[in-house]
Amino acid sequence: FGLNHSGLALFSRRRLVGWLSEEQVAVFGRVKRGYPEGVVSMLTDLVPGRLLSLHVTSGSKKYWITSEGDNLTLHLQETVGGELVEAAGVTITSPTELGRLERALEKKEEENIRDVLRTMQELRADAFGFGELLRRKDPGNPALADADTWREAYARAKVDVKVRVRARNRGFTK
């Protein structure tokens, strides 16, 4: 689902600086795109060695940047909803079990997003456009003095990620 590539090239200063992996591309596409789509998967202790996946069919995302002095924070919030699939034989009979699976999927998706952002920060490639968001919000911010200053400030910025998952089915997964 989403971008159908084995990797995504990242550029900085019009030069190729690195790649996102196939898994990172799927996360990047889900967050960057205007509509939610894709799959969030994890291994579950309910059926050891088998994947539990959420086929994403709805949701929303929002990302922004805040600045307190020299400290920048990149914020990303994502809400995804969908159907639980795979892991045949997993019975979700109670709201408690469903809630536990949703929390586990939230944690996994937060890790995935942090991994993508960490890679982009290490490569100093602002593919989400946080610099442009800051420029619109606070054009006089010292982090925007020049391109090199921005890249360094971006690489040091803290990351705040929050994910909410809403699975719609309860019963047997397919």
C-alpha positions in Angstrom: 0.0 0.0 0.0 1.1 3.6 -0.6 4.4 4.4 -2.4 5.5 1.3 -4.3 9.3 1.7 -4.1 12.1 -0.3 -2.6 13.6 2.9 -1.2 13.3 6.7 -1.3 16.2 9.0 -2.1 16.8 11.9 0.3 18.5 15.0 -0.9 20.2 17.9 0.9 21.8 20.9 -0.9 20.7 19.3 -4.2 22.9 16.3 -3.4 21.9 12.7 -2.7 22.6 12.1 1.0 20.9 8.8 1.7 17.9 6.6 1.4 14.9 5.5 3.3 14.4 1.8 3.4 11.3 0.1 2.0 9.6 0.0 5.5 10.5 3.6 6.1 9.0 4.6 2.7 5.7 3.0 3.7 5.7 5.1 7.0 6.8 8.2 5.2 4.0 7.8 2.6 1.3 7.2 5.1 2.3 10.4 7.1 3.1 12.7 4.1 0.1 11.7 1.9 -3.1 13.7 2.2 -5.2 10.5 2.8 -4.5 7.6 5.1 -3.6 4.2 3.6 -1.2 1.4 4.3 -0.6 -1.3 6.9 0.8 -1.1 10.4 2.1 -4.6 11.5 3.7 -6.1 14.6 4.5 -9.5 16.1 2.0 -10.3 18.8 2.3 -12.6 21.8 -1.3 -13.8 21.2 0.0 -16.0 18.3 3.8 -16.2 18.7 5.7 -15.8 15.4 2.7 -14.5 13.5 2.1 -10.9 12.4 -0.9 -8.9 13.5 -1.6 -6.1 10.9 -4.0 -3.2 10.8 -5.1 -2.3 7.3 -5.4 1.5 7.5 -8.6 2.8 5.9 -9.1 6.1 7.7 -7.3 8.6 9.8 -5.6 12.0 10.0 -2.2 13.5 10.6 -0.8 16.8 11.6 2.8 17.9 11.9 4.2 21.2 13.1 7.3 22.7 14.7 7.7 24.8 17.9 10.6 26.9 19.0 11.6 27.9 22.5 14.8 29.8 22.3 17.4 27.7 20.5 15.4 24.5 21.1 13.3 23.2 18.3 10.7 20.4 18.6 9.3 18.6 15.7 5.7 17.5 16.5 3.8 14.8 14.6 0.4 13.4 15.5 -1.3 10.6 13.6 -4.6 8.9 14.1 -5.3 5.7 12.1 -8.3 3.5 11.9 -8.8 0.3 10.1 -9.4 -3.4 10.1 -7.3 -6.0 11.9 -6.1 -8.6 9.4 -3.8 -11.7 9.4 -2.8 -13.7 12.5 -5.5 -16.3 11.7 -7.1 -17.7 14.8 -6.6 -14.7 17.1 -9.9 -14.1 18.9 -10.5 -10.6 20.2 -13.4 -11.1 22.5 -13.1 -8.2 24.9 -12.6 -4.5 24.7 -9.6 -5.0 27.0 -7.9 -7.2 24.5 -8.7 -4.9 21.6 -7.4 -1.9 23.6 -4.2 -3.8 24.4 -3.7 -4.5 20.7 -4.4 -0.9 19.8 -1.9 0.3 22.3 0.7 -2.1 21.0 0.0 -1.0 17.4 0.3 2.7 18.6 3.7 2.0 20.1 4.9 0.2 17.0 3.8 3.1 14.7 5.4 5.7 17.0 8.7 3.7 16.8 8.3 3.6 13.0 7.7 7.3 12.7 10.6 8.2 15.1 12.9 5.9 13.0 12.0 7.8 9.8 12.5 11.2 11.5 15.8 10.1 13.1 17.1 9.0 9.7 16.1 12.2 8.0 17.7 14.3 10.9 20.9 12.3 10.6 21.0 13.0 6.9 19.9 16.6 7.4 17.1 16.1 4.9 13.9 17.8 5.8 11.5 15.9 3.6 8.4 16.8 5.7 9.1 20.5 5.3 9.5 21.5 8.9 11.8 24.4 7.9 9.2 25.9 5.7 6.6 25.5 8.5 8.9 27.4 10.8 9.7 30.0 8.1 5.9 30.7 7.8 5.4 30.8 11.5 8.5 32.7 12.6 10.5 34.1 9.7 13.0 35.8 12.0 13.9 32.7 13.9 17.7 32.4 14.3 17.6 28.7 13.1 16.7 30.0 9.7 19.7 32.4 9.3 21.0 30.3 6.4 20.7 26.8 5.0 23.6 25.3 7.0 22.3 26.8 10.3 18.8 25.3 9.5 20.3 21.8 8.7 22.2 21.8 12.0 19.2 23.0 14.0 16.9 20.4 12.3 19.4 17.6 13.1 19.4 18.6 16.8 15.6 19.2 17.2 13.7 17.1 19.7 10.9 14.8 18.3 7.4 14.5 19.7 5.3 11.8 18.2 1.8 10.7 19.2 -0.2 8.0 17.5 -3.8 6.9 18.1 -5.1 3.6 16.6 -8.7 2.6 16.3 -9.3 -0.9 15.2 -12.9 -1.5 14.0 -13.4 -5.2 14.2 -13.6 -7.5 17.1 -14.0 -11.3 16.4 -11.7 -13.5 14.4 -9.1 -11.8 12.2 -8.7 -13.1 8.7 
